[in-house]
Amino acid sequence: MTTAEQISSMIGYLPETQQLAILRLVNSLLPDDIATPEDLAAIVKAEREYTNGETVGFDEVMKELGLAEDDIK
């Protein structure tokens, strides 16, 4: 059994609060540039929306908000 499999099988025996602490610890050890499954799903959705012309450009958003580029510098 691999280390990951051992951890996975044992985690269920801990109280929820300890599981949360372990999750936070593991998250703190991971590099920031790792894409989660949720990240990957959001990327696929964004690419699909862009391909289908469902996105709004920066200039259009600025116009709708009544802002000029100088307003955000």
N, C-alpha and C positions, 0 to 999 in steps of 0.2 A: 504494500500500500504506500502510495506517495505521501509526502508531507502534506500537500494540499488536501488529499483525500482524508488523511487523519484529522486535520483541522476541521474540515467540513463535517465529519462524522461526530466530532466532539462538541462543536459549537452549540448544538441544540440542547445540551445538558446545562448550559449556563443560563442564569436569569437574564431577562431582556435587557436590563440596565448594563450588565457586563458585556452582552453581545454588542450593544451600541458602542460601548467604550472600545471594544476590539475593532469594530468597523471604522471608527474614527482614527484609531491607530494605524490600521492598514491604509486608509485613505491618505494619511499624512506621509506615509512611506512611498506612495506611488508618485512617479513624475507627473508634473502638471500637463504634459503634452499627450497623455494617453487618452484616446477617445473611448468613451463609454458606449455601450449599446444605445443609450438614449441620445448621445451626441451623434452617432452614426445615423440613427433614424431621423434626427433633425436635419442633418446634412442632405440626406436623400430627399426629404420633403422639400427643403429649400431649393435644391437643384430641379426638382419636378416643377415647383411653382415658377421658377425662373424660366424654364423651358416653355411652359405654358403661358408665359406673359402675365403671370398673376402677381408679380412683384411691383413695388412702387420705387421709382428712382429717388436718389437723394435730393436732386433739384426740385422734384415735385413735392416732396415732403416739406422742404424748406418753404416753398411757395404757399402750400396749404397752411403752414404755421405762421405765415407772414414774416418770415425771417430772412435776413441776408447773410451771406458768409461772414461779414464783419461782426454780426451779432454773436457768433459762436467762437470767436477767437479770443 
